Amino acid sequence: MLKNTKFNDSEMARMASILIKYYHFHKKQKDIAQEMGISPGLVNTILSQAKKNGFVQNLISMPKENVLAAHVQELFSPDIPAPNAIVVPFSKNISGQERLRGIGVAAARYFEAIARDGIHITLDGGETIFCMIEELRRAFSQIEVYSVAGGPQYDPYTSVNLLVNCLLVQFGATRMNPHILPGPRDKDLPIYKKKAQNTLKAASKADVFFLGVGALGRSLSRTNRKNMDDLGIDYKKLQDRGIVGISAYSAFDAEGEHVICELDEKILKVAPEQIKKAARSRNRHVVILAYGLPKVKALRAMLKGGWGNCLITDSSTAEKLLDKNERISKHFTPI
């Protein structure tokens, strides 16, 4: 391959991941191949391409977001066979709304790259997922879309069921079938019970999950506080029990372990074990969408606990995630 060959974003991200695993973490080519689900020969070829194009000697030649993404991949649980991280670059003075939209755009493009007709999707709630839905441009047919949980419905940004309906509007009623779960007040009614159990079973087997992240503490949004109050849950008591975050209406600690609490009694939802099982599959995608420094602790726990196999975040959040881990070297060790 000629020097200065141009690579697309996907090729650059994969190259960055392989380079950092090989030169920074000193992993063997066969181990890298196994982690990434590719052949050792392809790993060797990519390393050769990187050397010919000058990426090995000078890390500055490679976009910083690709390098960050490669480092973040090392934070995933070793149970995840082929972790992926997408880091969206932003300048420090960008507004929160622009940052939110940027994450949504990245998530939409990722979904369009992996989606197909007949795909099954399970959605969590949250603003980032709402923005992803708004940014979808490609249409697919015969899509089955499920709620991950039947949570409170105060706000279209956080209500799972309303987001399912937003996707219905985006794709059109002839292209997809929505499957929603009853909320806390209705989940035990006989009229809903059987259908809800069937929906949960199907939702847990989805091809793609999109998960949001809720961090406890000062960063807990006003809507989430209202949801907690309505459910009769004191979020401060959850903190006292070592809970650092909530995703898909399940609480977890700093190790990413599910902590059984009032949410499990009051919300009908896909079990965390089912989500983690999907994340361990090479053929399924469990995508975590989150950004912002207040969510770093919860995000780090989710990656460690095996809650997903793909993270889409921004550059400042990625840098903060790495603060307690390996520092990003400005240069690779020369060959």
Backbone hydrogen bonds, N-H to C=O, Kabsch-Sander energy under -0.5 kcal/mol:
donor,donor_aa,acceptor,acceptor_aa,energy
5,T,2,L,-1.1
12,M,8,N,-2.6
13,A,9,D,-2.4
14,R,10,S,-2.1
15,M,11,E,-2.5
16,A,12,M,-2.7
17,S,13,A,-2.1
18,I,14,R,-2.3
19,L,15,M,-2.8
20,I,16,A,-2.3
21,K,17,S,-2.1
22,Y,18,I,-2.4
23,Y,19,L,-3.2
24,H,19,L,-0.7
24,H,20,I,-1.1
25,F,20,I,-2.2
27,K,21,K,-2.6
32,I,28,K,-2.3
33,A,29,Q,-2.5
34,Q,30,K,-1.9
35,E,31,D,-2.3
36,M,32,I,-2.3
37,G,33,A,-1.0
38,I,33,A,-2.0
43,V,39,S,-1.8
44,N,40,P,-2.3
45,T,41,G,-2.1
46,I,42,L,-2.5
47,L,43,V,-2.3
48,S,44,N,-2.0
49,Q,45,T,-2.4
50,A,46,I,-2.5
51,K,47,L,-2.0
52,K,48,S,-2.4
53,N,49,Q,-1.8
54,G,51,K,-1.2
55,F,50,A,-2.1
56,V,50,A,-0.8
58,N,54,G,-1.1
59,L,330,K,-0.5
61,S,58,N,-1.5
62,M,59,L,-1.8
66,N,63,P,-0.8
67,V,63,P,-1.5
68,L,64,K,-2.8
69,A,65,E,-2.2
70,A,66,N,-2.0
71,H,67,V,-2.0
72,V,68,L,-2.7
73,Q,69,A,-1.9
74,E,70,A,-0.5
74,E,71,H,-1.2
75,L,72,V,-2.3
76,F,73,Q,-1.0
77,S,303,L,-1.9
80,I,77,S,-2.0
84,N,309,N,-1.9
86,I,311,L,-3.1
87,V,85,A,-0.5
88,V,86,I,-0.6
88,V,313,T,-2.7
94,I,91,S,-1.4
99,R,95,S,-2.2
100,L,96,G,-2.4
101,R,97,Q,-2.3
102,G,98,E,-2.3
103,I,99,R,-2.0
104,G,100,L,-2.1
105,V,101,R,-2.7
106,A,102,G,-2.2
107,A,103,I,-2.4
108,A,104,G,-2.3
109,R,105,V,-2.5
110,Y,106,A,-2.1
111,F,107,A,-2.6
112,E,108,A,-2.5
113,A,109,R,-1.5
114,I,110,Y,-1.4
114,I,111,F,-0.5
115,A,111,F,-2.2
118,G,141,S,-2.8
119,I,116,R,-1.5
121,I,144,E,-3.0
122,T,208,V,-2.7
123,L,146,Y,-2.9
124,D,210,F,-1.9
126,G,157,Y,-2.1
130,F,126,G,-1.9
131,C,127,E,-2.6
132,M,128,T,-2.0
133,I,129,I,-2.2
134,E,130,F,-2.0
135,E,131,C,-1.5
136,L,132,M,-0.6
136,L,133,I,-1.0
143,I,175,R,-2.5
144,E,119,I,-2.0
145,V,143,I,-0.5
145,V,177,N,-2.4
146,Y,121,I,-3.0
147,S,179,H,-1.7
148,V,123,L,-2.5
150,G,268,L,-2.7
151,G,149,A,-0.9
158,T,155,D,-1.1
159,S,155,D,-2.6
163,L,159,S,-1.6
164,V,160,V,-1.9
165,N,161,N,-1.7
166,C,162,L,-1.9
167,L,163,L,-2.1
168,L,164,V,-1.6
169,V,165,N,-2.1
170,Q,166,C,-2.0
171,F,167,L,-2.5
172,G,168,L,-2.7
175,R,172,G,-1.7
176,M,172,G,-1.0
177,N,143,I,-3.1
179,H,145,V,-2.3
186,D,183,G,-1.1
187,K,183,G,-1.5
189,L,186,D,-1.8
192,Y,189,L,-1.7
193,K,189,L,-1.8
194,K,190,P,-0.7
196,A,192,Y,-2.9
197,Q,193,K,-2.1
198,N,194,K,-1.9
199,T,195,K,-2.4
200,L,196,A,-2.7
201,K,197,Q,-2.1
202,A,198,N,-2.1
203,A,199,T,-2.9
204,S,200,L,-2.1
205,K,202,A,-1.2
206,A,203,A,-1.4
207,D,120,H,-1.4
208,V,120,H,-1.9
209,F,285,H,-3.0
210,F,122,T,-2.1
211,L,287,V,-3.3
214,G,246,I,-2.9
215,A,213,V,-0.5
216,L,244,V,-1.3
220,L,217,G,-1.7
225,R,221,S,-2.3
226,K,222,R,-2.1
227,N,223,T,-2.5
228,M,224,N,-2.5
229,D,225,R,-2.6
230,D,226,K,-2.5
231,L,227,N,-1.7
232,G,228,M,-0.5
232,G,229,D,-1.1
233,I,228,M,-2.9
235,Y,233,I,-0.9
237,K,234,D,-0.9
238,L,234,D,-1.3
239,Q,235,Y,-1.8
240,D,236,K,-1.9
241,R,237,K,-0.9
241,R,238,L,-0.7
242,G,239,Q,-2.2
243,I,238,L,-1.9
244,V,252,F,-2.3
245,G,252,F,-1.4
246,I,214,G,-2.8
247,S,250,S,-2.4
250,S,247,S,-1.7
251,A,259,V,-0.5
252,F,245,G,-2.1
253,D,257,E,-1.9
254,A,242,G,-0.5
256,G,253,D,-2.1
259,V,251,A,-2.4
260,I,258,H,-0.6
264,D,261,C,-1.4
265,E,261,C,-0.7
265,E,262,E,-0.6
266,K,262,E,-1.9
267,I,263,L,-2.0
269,K,267,I,-0.5
270,V,148,V,-2.7
274,Q,271,A,-0.9
275,I,271,A,-1.5
276,K,272,P,-2.7
277,K,273,E,-1.9
278,A,274,Q,-1.9
279,A,275,I,-1.9
280,R,276,K,-1.3
281,S,278,A,-1.4
284,R,281,S,-0.7
285,H,207,D,-2.6
286,V,284,R,-0.5
287,V,209,F,-3.1
287,V,285,H,-0.6
288,I,286,V,-0.5
288,I,310,C,-3.0
289,L,211,L,-2.9
289,L,287,V,-0.6
290,A,288,I,-0.6
290,A,312,I,-1.7
295,K,292,G,-1.6
296,V,293,L,-1.6
299,L,295,K,-2.9
300,R,296,V,-3.0
301,A,297,K,-1.7
302,M,298,A,-2.2
303,L,299,L,-2.4
304,K,300,R,-2.2
305,G,301,A,-2.4
306,G,302,M,-0.5
306,G,303,L,-0.9
307,W,302,M,-2.5
309,N,286,V,-1.8
310,C,286,V,-1.5
311,L,84,N,-1.8
312,I,288,I,-2.7
313,T,86,I,-2.3
313,T,311,L,-0.5
315,S,88,V,-1.9
318,A,314,D,-2.4
319,E,315,S,-2.4
320,K,316,S,-1.8
321,L,317,T,-2.4
322,L,318,A,-1.3
323,D,320,K,-1.1
325,N,322,L,-1.8
329,S,327,R,-0.7
